């Protein structure tokens, strides 16, 4: 996650401002049927691409380099835009007609841009692609608005349960049997915390909305709950799993299974916690494989799916970026061909997998590179149970540091307020936000 799920509060206002300029359009710009897509140039001349900083720069650089090597007649000139400036940059470009040919976009905000008619509808261009049947479901869900498609996966991050095998062994637990339910997770955490010496069984980021939707949200999904309100009239926080998970997390805090300092974690050091060797189990992302090894080269650890209340239930948050075509692009054919290139078997294996990054197609995870690196293969399983919240007001409902999602969690973790009251308050606030979208 790398804390990039943070976004400026001007997001909705910026998108709505540009949308107002488009009110004369009855429907979003469409690429039409177009010529059959290939993985080569549709025309000659350099392509321009914008990507946000703070994402998976190394992966995007490799993908663009692979395209440029294969297609020297239509190389991509890649520009990184500061993460906090990306929305304003896009809005200004669309208003003036000065847009890149294609761009990478934080997938969680795609529905807002789609509704505002700022992206090109590529549905008819890609409708017959077999690669889409196994493309990341989370990405494709948010790439779709009113049954029309606006992008394909650029790269994926997933959340999973990382567990310290060394601490498991010291606590008398089988290091090859991670918990498969929240009840087991609590039992294991108790035993690990009992080791003492500053070791805790679990980790909860107490002041980071994005970290919690990435790691606590899946516990609720795996327990049958729905979190966000998709739009006006939709209800958030539905299902017994919401209260069950809040009770679980409250119990983990009150029992002393998390470090006291976790309460102030705002995302800045979230990615460094597991590699400290002081945490038995933690929800985090595939990016932590490399980071943990760099921090703690001798630590043995495993990866499992994030569990729910019932045994063998699981879920994951799928994050990352989409590649999309902004309204006004003059090179739609080449942009769509680049999408085809990204989803091709060769690129999925020889670029994504070879670099030990997640493939964006679930049928590509059984490859020689992942087979040689079992931890990547383990975390890739999350693609099959992952999801991405679909809402036009993700920042306001979920990701805002002052929003109802984080406020609900903090009250559950650190107060004695009734959980029913806490949930009712958050439900009312989230629904009011969605009803105004």
C-alpha positions as CSV (number, residue, x, y, z in Angstrom):
1,X,0.0,0.0,0.0
2,X,2.9,2.3,0.8
3,X,0.5,5.0,2.2
4,X,-0.3,6.1,-1.4
5,X,-4.0,5.6,-0.6
6,X,-3.8,9.1,0.8
7,X,-5.2,11.8,-1.4
8,X,-5.8,15.5,-1.2
9,X,-9.2,16.6,0.0
10,X,-9.6,18.6,-3.2
11,X,-10.2,15.4,-5.2
12,X,-13.9,15.5,-5.4
13,X,-14.1,19.2,-6.0
14,X,-11.5,19.1,-8.7
15,X,-13.3,16.3,-10.6
16,X,-16.7,17.9,-10.2
17,X,-15.3,21.2,-11.6
18,X,-14.0,19.6,-14.7
19,X,-17.2,17.5,-15.0
20,X,-19.2,20.7,-15.1
21,X,-17.3,21.8,-18.2
22,X,-18.4,18.6,-19.9
23,X,-22.1,19.0,-19.3
24,X,-22.8,19.4,-23.0
25,X,-21.8,15.8,-23.6
26,X,-24.6,13.2,-23.4
27,X,-22.2,10.3,-22.8
28,X,-18.5,9.7,-22.1
29,X,-16.1,9.9,-25.0
30,X,-15.8,6.5,-26.6
31,X,-13.0,5.0,-28.6
32,X,-15.5,3.1,-30.8
33,X,-14.6,-0.2,-32.3
34,X,-11.3,0.7,-33.9
35,X,-8.9,-1.6,-35.5
36,X,-8.1,-5.0,-33.9
37,X,-5.6,-4.5,-31.0
38,X,-2.1,-5.8,-31.3
39,X,1.0,-5.5,-29.1
40,X,2.8,-3.3,-31.6
41,X,2.6,0.3,-32.9
42,X,-0.6,1.5,-34.5
43,X,1.1,4.6,-35.8
44,X,4.6,6.1,-35.6
45,X,5.7,8.8,-33.2
46,X,6.4,9.1,-29.5
47,X,3.6,8.4,-27.0
48,X,3.3,10.4,-23.8
49,X,2.3,8.8,-20.5
50,X,1.8,10.2,-17.0
51,X,2.1,8.1,-13.9
52,X,1.8,9.3,-10.3
53,X,4.8,9.3,-8.0
54,X,4.5,7.1,-4.9
55,X,3.3,4.1,-6.9
56,X,5.3,1.2,-8.1
57,X,7.8,3.2,-10.1
58,X,10.3,0.3,-10.6
59,X,7.6,-1.9,-12.1
60,X,6.2,0.9,-14.4
61,X,9.7,1.8,-15.6
62,X,10.3,-1.8,-16.5
63,X,7.0,-2.1,-18.4
64,X,7.6,1.0,-20.4
65,X,11.2,-0.1,-21.1
66,X,9.9,-3.4,-22.4
67,X,7.4,-1.6,-24.7
68,X,10.0,0.8,-26.0
69,X,12.4,-2.1,-26.8
70,X,9.7,-4.0,-28.7
71,X,8.2,-0.9,-30.4
72,X,10.9,1.6,-31.2
73,X,8.7,3.5,-33.7
74,X,6.2,4.5,-31.0
75,X,8.2,4.7,-27.8
76,X,6.5,6.0,-24.6
77,X,7.9,9.1,-23.0
78,X,7.0,8.5,-19.3
79,X,6.6,11.4,-16.9
80,X,6.0,11.1,-13.2
81,X,3.6,13.6,-11.6
82,X,3.8,14.2,-7.8
83,X,1.1,12.2,-6.2
84,X,-0.7,15.1,-4.6
85,X,-0.6,17.1,-7.8
86,X,-2.0,14.4,-10.1
87,X,-5.7,15.3,-9.9
88,X,-5.1,19.0,-10.6
89,X,-2.7,18.2,-13.4
90,X,-5.3,15.9,-15.1
91,X,-8.1,18.4,-14.6
92,X,-6.1,21.2,-16.0
93,X,-5.0,19.1,-19.0
94,X,-8.5,18.0,-19.8
95,X,-9.8,21.5,-19.6
96,X,-7.1,22.8,-21.9
97,X,-6.9,19.8,-24.2
98,X,-3.2,19.3,-23.2
99,X,-3.4,15.7,-22.1
100,X,-1.0,12.7,-22.4
101,X,-1.8,9.8,-24.7
102,X,-2.3,7.5,-21.7
103,X,-1.7,7.5,-18.0
104,X,-1.5,5.4,-14.9
105,X,-4.2,6.1,-12.3
106,X,-4.6,5.0,-8.7
107,X,-7.4,2.5,-9.2
108,X,-9.5,3.5,-6.2
109,X,-10.4,6.8,-7.7
110,X,-11.3,5.6,-11.2
111,X,-15.1,5.5,-10.7
112,X,-15.1,9.3,-9.9
113,X,-13.1,10.1,-13.1
114,X,-15.4,7.7,-15.1
115,X,-18.5,9.3,-13.9
116,X,-17.1,12.8,-14.6
117,X,-16.5,11.7,-18.3
118,X,-12.8,12.4,-18.1
119,X,-11.7,9.0,-19.5
120,X,-12.2,7.4,-22.9
121,X,-14.6,4.5,-23.0
122,X,-12.6,1.5,-24.5
123,X,-15.4,-1.1,-24.1
124,X,-15.8,-1.9,-27.8
125,X,-12.1,-2.1,-28.3
126,X,-11.4,-4.7,-25.7
127,X,-14.6,-6.7,-25.4
128,X,-13.3,-9.8,-27.1
129,X,-10.0,-10.1,-25.3
130,X,-9.5,-13.5,-23.7
131,X,-6.9,-12.0,-21.3
132,X,-9.7,-10.1,-19.5
133,X,-11.3,-13.2,-18.2
134,X,-8.4,-13.6,-15.7
135,X,-7.5,-10.0,-15.2
136,X,-7.5,-8.8,-11.6
137,X,-11.2,-8.6,-10.6
138,X,-10.5,-5.7,-8.2
139,X,-9.0,-3.6,-11.0
140,X,-11.7,-4.5,-13.6
141,X,-14.5,-3.7,-11.1
142,X,-13.3,-0.1,-10.6
143,X,-12.4,0.2,-14.3
144,X,-16.1,-0.3,-15.1
145,X,-18.8,2.3,-14.8
146,X,-22.4,1.7,-15.9
147,X,-21.3,-1.4,-17.7
148,X,-18.6,0.4,-19.8
149,X,-14.9,-0.2,-19.4
150,X,-12.2,2.5,-19.1
151,X,-9.0,0.8,-18.3
152,X,-7.0,-2.4,-17.5
153,X,-4.6,-3.2,-14.7
154,X,-1.1,-1.6,-14.7
155,X,0.2,-3.2,-11.6
156,X,-1.3,-4.8,-8.4
157,X,-0.8,-4.7,-4.7
158,X,-2.6,-7.1,-2.4
159,X,-3.0,-7.4,1.3
160,X,-2.2,-10.7,3.1
161,X,-1.3,-12.0,6.6
162,X,2.5,-12.0,7.1
163,X,3.6,-14.1,10.1
164,X,7.0,-14.5,11.8
165,X,8.0,-18.2,11.7
166,X,10.7,-17.6,14.3
167,X,8.3,-16.2,16.8
168,X,5.8,-19.0,16.0
169,X,8.4,-21.6,16.8
170,X,9.5,-19.8,20.0
171,X,5.8,-19.7,21.1
172,X,5.3,-23.4,20.5
173,X,3.2,-22.9,17.3
174,X,3.6,-24.8,14.1
175,X,5.5,-22.4,11.8
176,X,3.9,-24.0,8.8
177,X,0.3,-23.6,10.0
178,X,-0.8,-20.0,10.0
179,X,-4.3,-19.1,11.5
180,X,-7.3,-19.8,9.3
181,X,-9.8,-17.9,11.4
182,X,-9.9,-14.8,13.6
183,X,-10.4,-17.0,16.7
184,X,-7.1,-18.9,15.8
185,X,-5.4,-15.6,15.1
186,X,-6.3,-14.4,18.6
187,X,-5.1,-17.6,20.2
188,X,-1.8,-17.5,18.3
189,X,-1.3,-13.8,19.2
190,X,-1.8,-14.5,22.9
191,X,1.0,-17.1,22.8
192,X,3.4,-14.8,20.9
193,X,2.7,-11.8,23.2
194,X,3.4,-14.0,26.2
195,X,7.1,-14.3,25.0
196,X,7.7,-10.8,26.4
197,X,10.7,-8.7,25.6
198,X,8.7,-6.1,23.6
199,X,7.2,-8.7,21.3
200,X,3.5,-8.5,20.4
201,X,1.3,-11.0,18.6
202,X,-0.4,-8.6,16.2
203,X,-0.2,-5.1,14.7
204,X,-3.0,-2.6,14.2
205,X,-2.2,0.8,12.7
206,X,-4.2,3.2,14.9
207,X,-4.1,6.4,13.0
208,X,-4.1,5.5,9.3
209,X,-7.3,5.1,7.4
210,X,-5.7,3.7,4.3
211,X,-3.7,1.1,6.2
212,X,-6.9,-0.1,7.9
213,X,-9.0,-0.5,4.8
214,X,-6.1,-2.4,3.3
215,X,-5.7,-4.8,6.3
216,X,-8.8,-4.7,8.5
217,X,-11.3,-4.2,5.7
218,X,-10.6,-7.7,4.4
219,X,-11.3,-9.2,7.8
220,X,-14.8,-7.8,7.5
221,X,-15.2,-8.9,3.9
222,X,-14.1,-12.4,4.8
223,X,-16.7,-12.3,7.6
224,X,-19.5,-11.5,5.1
225,X,-19.7,-7.8,5.6
226,X,-19.9,-4.9,3.1
227,X,-18.1,-1.7,4.1
228,X,-18.6,1.2,1.7
229,X,-21.7,2.8,0.2
230,X,-21.3,2.7,-3.5
231,X,-23.5,5.7,-4.2
232,X,-26.8,7.5,-3.2
233,X,-29.3,5.2,-1.6
234,X,-26.8,2.4,-0.8
235,X,-26.1,1.3,2.7
236,X,-22.6,1.0,4.2
237,X,-21.4,-1.2,7.0
238,X,-23.8,-4.1,6.3
239,X,-23.5,-7.5,7.9
240,X,-22.7,-9.1,11.3
241,X,-19.0,-9.2,10.3
242,X,-18.6,-5.5,10.9
243,X,-19.3,-5.8,14.6
244,X,-17.6,-9.1,14.9
245,X,-14.3,-7.7,13.5
246,X,-14.5,-4.5,15.6
247,X,-14.9,-6.7,18.7
248,X,-11.9,-8.8,17.6
249,X,-9.8,-5.8,17.1
250,X,-10.9,-4.2,20.4
251,X,-10.0,-7.4,22.2
252,X,-6.6,-7.5,20.6
253,X,-5.9,-4.0,21.9
254,X,-7.3,-4.5,25.4
255,X,-5.5,-7.8,25.8
256,X,-2.2,-6.2,25.1
257,X,-1.5,-8.0,21.8
258,X,-0.5,-4.8,20.0
259,X,2.2,-2.3,20.8
260,X,1.0,0.9,22.6
261,X,2.9,3.0,20.0
262,X,0.7,1.5,17.2
263,X,-2.0,4.0,18.2
264,X,-0.1,6.9,16.5
265,X,0.8,5.0,13.3
266,X,-0.3,7.3,10.4
267,X,1.1,5.2,7.6
268,X,4.6,6.7,7.5
269,X,6.3,3.7,9.1
270,X,3.6,1.1,8.5
271,X,5.8,-0.7,5.9
272,X,8.6,-1.1,8.4
273,X,6.8,-2.8,11.3
274,X,6.9,-6.4,10.3
275,X,10.6,-6.4,9.5
276,X,11.4,-5.2,13.0
277,X,11.0,-8.8,14.2
278,X,8.8,-7.7,17.1
279,X,5.5,-8.5,15.5
280,X,4.1,-12.0,15.3
281,X,1.4,-11.4,12.7
282,X,0.4,-8.4,10.6
283,X,-1.8,-7.6,7.7
284,X,0.4,-5.9,5.1
285,X,1.2,-6.1,1.3
286,X,3.3,-8.0,-1.2
287,X,5.8,-5.1,-1.2
288,X,6.8,-6.1,2.4
289,X,8.5,-9.3,1.1
290,X,11.5,-7.4,-0.1
291,X,11.4,-4.8,2.6
292,X,11.3,-7.3,5.4
293,X,14.3,-9.2,3.9
294,X,16.2,-6.0,3.6
295,X,15.5,-5.0,7.2
296,X,15.9,-8.5,8.8
297,X,17.8,-10.9,6.5
298,X,17.8,-13.8,8.9
299,X,14.1,-13.6,9.9
300,X,12.0,-16.5,8.6
301,X,8.5,-15.6,7.7
302,X,5.4,-16.9,5.9
303,X,2.4,-15.5,4.1
304,X,-1.2,-16.5,4.4
305,X,-4.6,-15.1,3.4
306,X,-6.3,-12.7,5.8
307,X,-9.0,-14.7,7.6
308,X,-12.5,-14.0,8.7
309,X,-14.7,-15.3,11.5
310,X,-15.3,-18.8,10.0
311,X,-12.5,-21.3,9.5
312,X,-10.9,-21.1,6.1
313,X,-12.7,-17.8,5.1
314,X,-10.4,-15.2,3.5
315,X,-10.3,-11.9,1.6
316,X,-7.8,-9.3,0.4
317,X,-7.7,-5.7,-0.7
318,X,-6.5,-5.3,-4.2
319,X,-4.8,-2.0,-4.8
320,X,-2.5,-0.6,-7.5
321,X,-3.0,1.4,-10.7
322,X,-5.0,1.2,-13.9
323,X,-3.8,2.3,-17.3
324,X,-6.4,4.6,-18.8
325,X,-6.8,7.0,-21.7
326,X,-7.7,10.6,-20.8
327,X,-10.3,12.5,-22.7
328,X,-8.7,14.3,-25.6
329,X,-6.0,11.7,-26.3
330,X,-4.9,11.7,-29.9
331,X,-3.4,8.2,-29.8
332,X,-6.1,5.9,-28.6
333,X,-5.1,3.1,-31.0
334,X,-1.6,2.9,-29.6
335,X,-2.8,3.3,-26.0
336,X,-5.1,0.3,-26.4
337,X,-2.3,-1.7,-28.0
338,X,-0.1,-0.9,-24.9
339,X,-2.9,-2.3,-22.7
340,X,-2.9,-5.5,-24.9
341,X,0.8,-5.6,-24.4
342,X,0.6,-5.4,-20.6
343,X,-1.9,-8.3,-20.5
344,X,0.0,-10.6,-22.9
345,X,1.4,-13.9,-21.6
346,X,5.0,-12.9,-22.4
347,X,4.9,-9.6,-20.4
348,X,3.0,-11.1,-17.5
349,X,5.8,-13.7,-17.1
350,X,8.9,-12.1,-18.5
351,X,8.4,-8.7,-17.0
352,X,6.0,-8.8,-14.1
353,X,6.9,-12.3,-12.7
354,X,10.6,-12.1,-13.6
355,X,10.9,-9.0,-11.4
356,X,8.9,-10.9,-8.6
357,X,6.0,-8.4,-9.0
358,X,2.5,-9.7,-9.0
359,X,1.1,-10.6,-12.3
360,X,-2.2,-8.8,-13.1
361,X,-3.8,-12.0,-14.5
362,X,-4.6,-14.8,-12.0
363,X,-3.8,-17.5,-14.6
364,X,-0.2,-16.3,-14.9
365,X,0.8,-16.9,-11.3
366,X,2.0,-20.5,-11.9
367,X,5.2,-19.5,-13.6
368,X,8.9,-20.5,-13.2
369,X,9.8,-17.3,-11.4
370,X,7.2,-17.6,-8.7
371,X,7.9,-21.3,-8.4
372,X,11.4,-20.4,-7.4
373,X,10.1,-17.8,-4.9
374,X,7.4,-19.5,-2.8
375,X,6.5,-16.3,-0.8
376,X,5.5,-14.5,-4.0
377,X,3.5,-17.5,-5.0
378,X,1.8,-17.5,-1.6
379,X,0.9,-13.8,-1.7
380,X,-0.4,-14.1,-5.3
381,X,-3.2,-16.3,-4.0
382,X,-4.7,-13.2,-2.7
383,X,-5.6,-12.2,-6.2
384,X,-8.3,-14.9,-6.3
385,X,-10.1,-13.6,-3.1
386,X,-9.3,-9.9,-3.4
387,X,-11.6,-7.0,-4.0
388,X,-11.5,-3.3,-4.3
389,X,-14.1,-0.9,-2.8
390,X,-16.3,0.6,-5.4
391,X,-17.6,4.0,-4.5
392,X,-17.7,7.5,-5.9
393,X,-16.7,8.9,-2.5
394,X,-13.8,6.7,-1.4
395,X,-11.8,9.5,0.1
396,X,-14.6,11.1,2.0
397,X,-16.0,7.8,3.4
398,X,-12.9,5.8,3.9
399,X,-9.5,7.4,3.3
400,X,-9.9,10.8,4.9
401,X,-7.9,11.1,8.2
402,X,-10.9,12.9,9.6
403,X,-13.5,10.5,8.0
404,X,-16.0,8.2,9.5
405,X,-14.1,5.0,8.7
406,X,-11.1,5.8,10.8
407,X,-13.1,7.5,13.5
408,X,-15.2,4.3,13.8
409,X,-12.1,2.2,14.1
410,X,-10.4,4.4,16.6
411,X,-13.5,4.4,18.9
412,X,-13.6,0.6,18.6
413,X,-9.9,0.2,19.4
414,X,-9.5,2.7,22.1
415,X,-12.8,3.6,23.8
416,X,-15.4,1.7,25.8
417,X,-18.3,3.1,23.7
418,X,-20.9,0.6,22.6
419,X,-20.0,-1.0,19.3
420,X,-23.6,-0.8,18.2
421,X,-23.5,3.0,18.7
422,X,-20.1,3.3,17.0
423,X,-21.3,1.4,14.0
424,X,-24.6,3.4,13.8
425,X,-22.8,6.7,13.9
426,X,-20.3,5.7,11.2
427,X,-23.1,4.2,9.1
428,X,-25.1,7.5,9.2
429,X,-22.1,9.6,8.3
430,X,-21.0,7.3,5.4
431,X,-24.5,7.1,4.0
432,X,-24.8,10.9,4.1
433,X,-21.6,11.3,2.2
434,X,-22.7,8.8,-0.4
435,X,-26.1,10.4,-0.8
436,X,-24.5,13.7,-1.7
437,X,-22.4,12.2,-4.5
